[in-house]
Each structure stands twice: as C-alpha cells, then as structure tokens.
C-alpha cells in the first residue's frame, strides 16, 4: 500500500515538474518574441531615418550640381558674349584698316603723280637753264667745282696743316681718346675654319680593315664619333670630316689607337672611342686650366675653363684660337696699362672674347653674341662681358676696354706669321687690292706691299694736286673697307711728286 502511494506521489511530482517547466519555457519564448519584434521595429525605424538622410543628401547634391551647372552656363554665356564683342571689334578694326589701306593707296598714287609732275618740271627748268647758259649740267658742275677749288685750295691745304699742328700740340690732352678710337678701327673680319683632319695609316690593307665587312667597322666609327670618314684612293691617309673639331679629334685618336692595336671590329671600336672621349675630355680640361694660368685670368668657373680648353682644337686661318686668346690677354693688358684703362677687365675680356667659337657649331648665332650670353649666364662682370662681346662692329664699343679688345684682336690676327694662307688666295687678294685702287682716275702706278698691309699709290702730279691727293687717300681707304675682306689694317699711301730738271751749259 505504501509502495503504491510512493509511486503515485513520484508520478504526481514528475507531472507537476513537467508542467512547471513547460509554463516557464512558454513564458521565455513569449519574452524572446517580444524582444525580437522590438528589435525589428527599431531596425525599421533606423532604416527609415537613414533612407530619409540619404534622400536629403541626394537632393542637396542634385541642387548643388544644378547650381554649379547654372553658374558654368552663365560663365560660358558671358565668355561667348565677350568673344562676340571682341570679334565684332576686330571686324570693325579690320574694316577700318582696309579703308585706311585703300586711302593710303590712293594717296600714294597721288604722291607718285605729284613726283612725276615735279620731275618733269625740274627737267624743263634744267633744259631752260642749259639753253640760257649754253652749258650742260655736268659742265656747269665741273666749272663750279674748278672755280671753288681754285679759290679755296690754298686755304684748305693751310687749314689741314694748321689742324695737324694743333693736334700735335694737344696730343697729351687727347692721347687717351685718340689711341682708343684709332685702335678700334683695327678690327678684323670673321675667319674661316678648317673642317677636316687626316690620319696616317700604314697600308691599304689597314684601309680595308677600317672599312670592315660590308662596311660595318666604318659605320660603327661614324655612328660612335659623329664624324664622316672618307676613304679614297689617296695612299696612306684617311680623311675625317666634321664641323665639330672635338669630334674630329676623338675620331683621330680612336683610329690611331685601332691602327696601332690591329684589332678592328665593332665591339673594339666602341671600347676605343669611349676611351678616346675620356682622354680628350681630360685634355680639354687641362688645356683650359693651363691657358687661364698662362693668361693670368684666374677664378673663372670650371665650365668656362673647359669651354676655353675646347678652343685648343679650333683654328682660324691656321692660327690656333686658344693661343690667339692667350696672346690677346697679354697684348690687351699692356695696352690697357698704357692708356690707363682697367687692366684686369681688359685682360679677361681679351682672353674670353672667342669663347663662343667653341660651341658656335651647336648654338645658333654669331660667336661674339654667344660669348656675351655665356659670360652673363655664369655671372661674369658685365664690363668683361660687354668688352668681349663688342669685339666685332655690329655691337658698339662703349668702353675703352672694349675698344682695346677690338684692337688686339686685329693685332694678334694681323701680325706677320700669325695666320697662314694659300699662295693662290694671297695672290688674288693682292691683285684685287691693286685693281681696286687702279679704278681711281689720275693714278700712274700702284704697288701692294708688306703682304697687302700697305698700298702705295703714285699719282700723276699734273692731274692730282695736294688737296686731291689727301681726298683720294681717304676715298681709297673707304672703298677698301666697303669692298674687300682682309685681316688687320691696310695703310694707304698716296704719293705725289713733281720734279723740275734743267741743265746749265
């Protein structure tokens, strides 16, 4: 009985526990569903808020884009309006110019007509005067000149002599200006340059090796050096042609090395050319530094020293340009000391005056203009830059130092032995000089002397008097300057001599 009671009690307890658990589980499930519903509602609310914010941002961006587009259109319309107004103004100006041009053409025609009318009137007046005077125009001019010359000849000769005496008396006062002005007239013309170099080779077999199979070796040399290699039937030489003297020198050194070595193929050529470039570069640098020390022009930038060193391989009428520059530095310093000019400025400008010749084959323009630009680029004193740049006539020399540079340029290039010339060109220059002088009237004999630096003119004394001789010397000098090209200066010496002979018996 007790066992049955216990079993019933256990069964009842289990049922009560299960019911309680079920009730609790259901309650928890209801709470979870409530929380989930709440979260979903909150998420929906936030999503709506984000969606509204995004729509507002999109609307704002669209409004800003419309505003910018409107402003852009307004700017474009304003620009189009301005362009239209400007185009209209230009059209008006063109119309005005066309009207003015037509008016000018009409005025020119009227002026031409007036000129023709004046010319015909002048011709009629001249004809009437010739009829009245019974003399032609040329005859009247000649008579008037003869009468005037006869009246004032003695006075002019006396005046010239008086002015010369006054100049001698005032020599100390005017010596500085006169010397500088006189030296400025000694400037020379630009000189021609050599563009070829020859290299000696032992035999024709080496020529073939230099050319190479299908010309590969010679093509490699030309490509690496930038020089034209000319091989013809002339025995024992190869000709290198280029406007750049540095490239010619590199090619010469490279070919001489290849000839000595005997190994000639494209790879070896490239190696030898690179080595030759380094050797020539070092030689250029050393030459520039040594030249600056010899010319006593120190403190120059390294770039200018190197550029000056390139002139070692440049010649003018066979005169080495670097040696010419050093010589000019010394001459310029001596002349500057004599006339009281700035010695250091003159020395530096004289030394640097041909700097532009080193790069004139690479840079457009005359070498003296290039010189001025380079000196100013590297911060050289303007007084030096001007004096160096003004050593040719197209730039006015405004300082005594610039005039001295002009003078010593002519002195260095024009001194005997400084520059070489072929016999044919020398003979032609002498002949041209004598023929030019012989074109004047009243000349008996002409002799070109001192390698063309002096011309002696013997005139007929019965046709040329003292005053005419002075005028003839000046006219001959002017014509030589305007017609001929020559280094240095030419002295014109007009000689008039009258001899009277009698015999006492």
C-alpha positions in Angstrom: 0.0 0.0 0.0 2.8 2.3 0.9 4.7 1.4 -2.3 1.6 2.3 -4.4 1.4 5.6 -2.5 5.1 6.3 -3.1 4.8 5.5 -6.8 1.7 7.8 -7.2 3.5 10.5 -5.3 6.5 10.3 -7.6 4.3 10.3 -10.7 2.4 13.3 -9.5 5.7 15.2 -8.7 7.1 14.4 -12.2 3.9 15.7 -13.8 3.9 18.9 -11.7 7.6 19.5 -12.6 7.0 19.0 -16.3 4.0 21.4 -16.2 6.1 24.0 -14.4 8.9 23.6 -17.0 6.5 23.9 -19.8 5.0 27.0 -18.4 8.4 28.6 -17.9 9.6 27.7 -21.4 6.5 29.2 -23.0 7.0 32.3 -21.0 10.6 32.6 -22.1 9.6 32.1 -25.7 7.0 34.8 -25.5 9.6 37.2 -24.0 12.1 36.4 -26.8 9.5 37.0 -29.5 8.6 40.4 -27.9 12.3 41.4 -27.8 12.8 40.3 -31.4 9.7 42.3 -32.5 11.0 45.3 -30.7 14.5 45.0 -32.4 12.9 44.6 -35.8 10.8 47.7 -35.2 13.8 49.7 -34.1 15.8 48.5 -37.1 12.9 49.5 -39.4 12.8 52.9 -37.7 16.6 53.4 -38.2 16.5 52.3 -41.8 13.8 54.8 -42.5 15.9 57.5 -40.9 19.0 56.5 -43.0 16.8 56.4 -46.1 15.5 59.9 -45.4 19.0 61.2 -44.7 20.3 59.7 -47.9 17.4 61.2 -49.9 18.1 64.6 -48.3 21.8 64.3 -49.2 21.0 63.2 -52.7 18.5 66.1 -53.1 21.2 68.5 -51.7 23.9 67.2 -54.1 21.5 67.5 -57.0 20.7 71.1 -56.0 24.4 71.9 -55.8 25.1 70.3 -59.2 22.3 72.3 -60.7 23.7 75.4 -59.1 27.2 74.8 -60.4 25.8 73.9 -63.9 23.9 77.1 -63.9 26.9 79.1 -62.8 29.1 77.4 -65.5 26.5 78.2 -68.1 26.4 81.8 -67.0 30.2 82.0 -67.3 30.2 80.4 -70.7 27.5 82.7 -71.9 29.5 85.7 -70.5 32.6 84.4 -72.3 30.7 83.9 -75.5 29.3 87.4 -75.2 32.8 88.8 -74.6 34.2 86.8 -77.5 31.4 88.0 -79.8 32.0 91.6 -78.7 35.7 91.2 -79.3 35.1 89.6 -82.7 32.9 92.5 -83.6 35.6 95.0 -82.5 38.2 93.1 -84.6 35.9 93.1 -87.6 35.4 96.8 -87.2 39.2 97.4 -86.9 39.8 95.3 -90.0 37.2 97.2 -91.9 38.8 100.4 -90.7 42.3 99.2 -91.7 41.1 98.2 -95.1 39.6 101.6 -95.6 42.8 103.3 -94.4 44.8 101.0 -96.7 42.7 102.0 -99.7 43.1 105.6 -98.7 46.9 105.2 -98.4 47.0 103.5 -101.9 45.1 106.4 -103.3 47.4 108.9 -101.5 50.4 107.0 -102.8 49.1 107.3 -106.4 48.5 111.0 -105.9 52.1 111.4 -104.5 53.6 109.4 -107.4 51.7 111.7 -109.8 53.0 114.8 -108.0 56.5 113.4 -108.1 56.3 112.7 -111.8 54.9 116.2 -112.3 57.7 117.8 -110.2 60.3 115.7 -112.1 59.0 116.9 -115.5 59.0 120.5 -114.2 62.6 120.1 -113.0 63.7 118.6 -116.3 62.1 121.5 -118.2 63.7 124.0 -115.9 67.1 122.3 -116.3 66.7 122.4 -120.1 65.8 126.1 -120.0 68.8 126.8 -117.8 71.1 124.9 -120.1 69.7 126.8 -123.1 70.3 130.2 -121.3 73.8 129.3 -120.0 74.7 127.3 -123.1 76.2 124.7 -120.7 75.2 121.1 -119.8 74.5 120.2 -116.2 77.8 118.2 -115.9 79.8 121.0 -117.5 78.3 123.6 -115.1 79.1 121.4 -112.1 82.7 120.9 -113.2 83.2 124.6 -113.8 81.8 125.5 -110.5 83.9 122.9 -108.7 87.0 124.1 -110.5 86.3 127.7 -109.6 85.6 126.9 -106.0 88.6 124.6 -105.7 90.8 127.3 -107.2 89.6 129.9 -104.7 89.9 127.8 -101.6 92.6 125.3 -102.4 95.4 127.1 -100.7 93.2 127.9 -97.7 92.2 124.2 -97.3 95.8 123.0 -97.5 96.8 125.6 -94.9 93.8 124.6 -92.7 94.7 120.9 -92.8 98.3 121.7 -91.9 97.1 124.0 -89.1 94.7 121.3 -87.7 97.6 118.8 -87.7 99.8 121.2 -85.8 97.0 121.8 -83.2 96.5 118.0 -82.8 100.3 117.6 -82.1 100.2 120.4 -79.6 97.2 118.9 -77.8 98.5 115.3 -78.0 98.9 114.9 -74.3 95.3 116.0 -73.7 93.6 113.9 -76.3 96.1 110.9 -76.4 93.9 108.5 -74.5 90.8 109.1 -76.6 92.6 109.2 -79.9 94.5 106.0 -79.2 91.4 104.1 -78.2 89.5 105.4 -81.3 92.4 104.6 -83.6 92.8 101.1 -82.2 89.0 100.4 -82.6 89.5 100.7 -86.4 91.8 97.7 -86.4 89.1 95.0 -86.0 89.2 92.1 -88.4 86.6 90.1 -90.3 85.4 86.7 -89.0 87.7 83.9 -90.2 87.0 80.6 -91.9 87.5 77.4 -90.1 89.1 74.0 -91.1 86.6 71.2 -91.1 88.8 68.1 -92.0 91.6 66.1 -90.3 93.8 63.5 -91.9 95.0 60.3 -90.2 98.1 58.4 -91.5 97.7 54.7 -91.9 100.5 52.2 -92.9 99.0 50.4 -95.9 95.9 49.7 -98.0 95.2 46.5 -96.0 94.5 48.7 -92.9 92.1 50.7 -95.0 90.1 47.5 -95.7 90.1 46.6 -92.1 88.9 50.1 -91.1 86.1 49.7 -93.6 85.2 46.1 -92.4 83.0 43.5 -93.8 80.0 45.2 -95.6 81.2 48.5 -94.1 80.3 47.6 -90.6 83.5 49.0 -89.0 83.4 52.3 -90.7 79.7 52.6 -90.0 80.4 52.0 -86.3 83.1 54.6 -86.2 80.9 57.2 -87.8 78.0 56.3 -85.5 80.1 56.5 -82.4 82.0 59.7 -83.2 79.6 61.6 -85.4 82.3 62.2 -88.0 82.3 61.4 -91.7 85.2 59.0 -92.5 86.3 59.5 -96.1 88.4 56.7 -97.6 89.5 57.2 -101.2 92.4 56.1 -103.4 94.9 58.5 -101.8 97.6 56.3 -100.3 98.5 56.4 -96.7 95.7 58.6 -95.3 92.1 58.6 -94.1 90.2 61.9 -94.0 87.8 62.8 -91.2 85.2 65.5 -91.9 83.1 67.3 -89.3 82.3 70.9 -88.2 83.0 69.8 -84.6 86.8 69.9 -84.0 86.3 67.9 -80.8 84.6 65.0 -82.6 87.3 65.0 -85.2 90.0 64.8 -82.5 88.2 61.9 -80.8 87.9 60.1 -84.1 91.6 60.7 -84.9 92.8 59.4 -81.5 90.4 56.3 -81.8 91.6 55.4 -85.4 95.2 55.9 -84.5 94.7 53.5 -81.5 92.9 51.0 -83.7 95.7 51.1 -86.3 98.4 50.5 -83.6 96.4 47.8 -81.9 95.5 46.0 -85.1 92.2 44.7 -83.7 89.4 46.3 -85.7 85.8 45.2 -85.0 82.6 46.9 -83.8 83.0 45.9 -80.1 86.6 47.0 -80.0 85.7 50.3 -81.9 83.1 51.2 -79.2 85.6 50.5 -76.4 88.4 52.6 -78.1 86.0 55.5 -78.9 84.8 55.7 -75.3 88.4 55.7 -74.1 89.4 58.4 -76.6 86.4 60.6 -75.4 87.7 60.4 -71.8 91.2 61.2 -72.9 90.1 64.2 -75.0 87.8 65.4 -72.2 90.7 65.3 -69.7 93.0 67.0 -72.2 90.4 69.8 -72.8 90.0 70.4 -69.1 93.8 70.6 -68.5 94.3 72.9 -71.6 91.6 75.3 -70.3 93.2 75.5 -66.8 96.7 75.9 -68.2 95.6 78.6 -70.6 93.9 80.6 -67.8 97.0 80.4 -65.7 99.2 81.5 -68.6 96.8 84.4 -69.5 96.7 85.3 -65.7 92.9 85.2 -65.7 92.1 83.2 -62.6 88.9 82.4 -60.7 86.8 81.5 -63.7 84.0 78.9 -63.4 85.1 75.3 -64.3 82.6 75.3 -67.2 84.2 78.3 -68.8 87.7 76.9 -68.3 86.6 73.7 -70.0 84.9 75.5 -72.9 88.1 77.6 -73.4 90.0 74.3 -73.5 87.9 73.2 -76.4 89.5 76.0 -78.4 92.8 74.1 -78.4 91.4 72.1 -81.3 90.0 75.2 -83.2 91.9 77.2 -85.8 91.4 80.4 -87.7 93.5 80.8 -90.9 95.7 78.0 -89.3 96.1 80.2 -86.2 95.2 78.2 -83.0 92.3 80.1 -81.3 93.4 79.2 -77.8 96.9 80.5 -78.4 95.4 83.6 -80.1 93.3 84.2 -76.9 96.3 83.9 -74.6 98.3 86.3 -76.8 95.4 88.8 -76.8 95.2 88.7 -73.0 98.8 89.8 -72.7 98.5 92.4 -75.5 95.3 93.8 -74.0 96.8 94.1 -70.6 99.8 96.0 -71.9 97.7 98.5 -74.0 95.3 99.0 -71.0 98.2 99.9 -68.8 99.5 102.4 -71.4 96.2 104.3 -71.7 95.0 104.0 -68.1 92.1 101.6 -68.8 91.1 98.7 -66.4 93.9 96.2 -66.9 92.1 93.1 -65.3 88.9 93.7 -67.2 90.8 94.1 -70.5 92.9 91.0 -69.8 89.8 88.8 -69.0 87.7 90.2 -71.9 90.6 89.7 -74.4 91.2 86.2 -73.2 87.4 85.2 -73.3 86.4 87.1 -76.5 86.3 83.9 -78.7 84.6 81.7 -76.0 81.5 81.3 -78.3 83.6 79.8 -81.1 83.9 76.6 -79.0 80.1 76.0 -79.3 79.2 78.1 -82.4 78.6 74.8 -84.4 75.9 73.8 -81.8 74.3 77.1 -80.9 72.7 79.5 -83.4 74.1 83.0 -83.7 77.4 84.8 -84.2 80.3 83.6 -81.9 80.7 87.0 -80.2 77.0 87.2 -79.3 77.2 83.6 -77.9 80.3 84.7 -75.9 78.3 87.5 -74.2 75.4 85.3 -73.4 77.6 82.6 -71.9 79.6 85.1 -69.7 76.4 86.6 -68.4 75.0 83.2 -67.7 77.9 82.3 -65.5 77.8 85.6 -63.6 80.9 87.2 -65.2 81.2 91.0 -64.6 79.2 93.0 -67.2 82.2 95.1 -68.1 84.1 92.0 -69.2 81.0 90.6 -71.0 80.5 93.8 -73.0 84.1 94.2 -73.9 84.3 90.6 -75.1 81.0 90.7 -77.0 81.8 94.1 -78.7 84.9 93.0 -80.5 83.0 93.0 -83.8 81.4 96.0 -85.4 77.8 95.1 -85.1 77.9 96.0 -81.3 79.0 99.5 -80.3 82.1 99.5 -78.1 81.1 101.9 -75.3 84.2 101.5 -73.0 87.9 101.9 -73.5 88.4 98.2 -72.6 86.0 97.1 -75.4 88.0 99.2 -77.9 91.2 97.7 -76.8 89.8 94.2 -77.3 88.9 95.1 -80.8 92.4 96.4 -81.4 94.3 93.5 -80.0 92.1 91.1 -82.0 93.3 92.7 -85.1 96.9 92.9 -83.8 97.1 89.2 -82.9 95.5 88.0 -86.1 97.2 90.5 -88.4 100.8 90.3 -87.2 103.2 88.7 -89.7 103.2 84.9 -89.5 100.2 84.7 -87.3 97.8 83.3 -89.9 98.5 81.1 -92.9 97.1 81.5 -96.3 97.4 79.7 -99.6 99.5 81.2 -102.3 96.5 81.4 -104.7 94.4 83.3 -102.1 97.3 85.6 -101.3 98.0 86.4 -104.9 94.2 87.0 -105.6 94.0 89.3 -102.5 97.0 91.4 -103.7 95.6 91.6 -107.2 92.1 92.6 -106.0 93.7 95.3 -103.9 95.7 96.8 -106.8 92.8 96.6 -109.2 90.5 98.4 -106.8 93.0 101.2 -106.4 93.7 101.5 -110.1 90.0 102.2 -110.7 90.5 105.8 -109.5 91.5 108.5 -112.0 94.9 110.1 -112.1 96.9 107.1 -110.9 100.1 106.2 -112.6 101.4 103.2 -110.7 100.2 101.1 -107.7 102.2 98.7 -105.5 100.7 96.4 -102.8 103.4 95.9 -100.2 104.1 94.2 -96.8 101.8 91.2 -97.7 99.0 93.5 -98.6 99.1 95.6 -95.4 100.3 98.7 -97.3 99.3 100.1 -100.7 101.5 102.8 -102.3 99.8 104.9 -104.9 101.8 107.1 -107.3 99.6 109.7 -109.0 100.2 112.0 -112.0 101.1 115.4 -110.5 99.7 117.2 -113.4 96.3 115.6 -112.8 96.2 115.4 -109.0 97.1 118.3 -106.7 97.9 118.2 -102.9 94.3 118.6 -101.8 93.1 115.9 -104.2 95.8 113.6 -103.0 94.5 113.9 -99.5 90.9 113.3 -100.6 92.0 110.3 -102.8 93.7 108.6 -99.9 90.6 108.9 -97.8 88.3 107.7 -100.7 90.6 104.7 -101.4 90.6 103.7 -97.7 86.8 103.9 -97.6 86.4 101.8 -100.7 88.8 99.1 -99.4 86.8 98.9 -96.2 83.5 98.7 -98.0 84.6 96.2 -100.7 87.4 93.9 -99.6 87.8 91.4 -96.7 91.2 91.3 -95.1 92.9 90.6 -91.8 94.4 93.6 -89.9 94.6 97.1 -91.4 95.9 98.4 -94.7 97.9 101.6 -94.9 97.0 103.8 -97.9 100.0 105.9 -99.0 99.3 108.4 -101.9 102.5 109.8 -103.3 102.6 113.0 -105.5 105.9 114.2 -106.7 106.8 116.9 -109.2 110.4 117.1 -110.4 111.9 120.0 -112.4 115.1 119.4 -114.3 117.3 122.0 -116.1 120.9 121.9 -117.4 123.4 124.7 -117.1 125.7 124.9 -120.1 
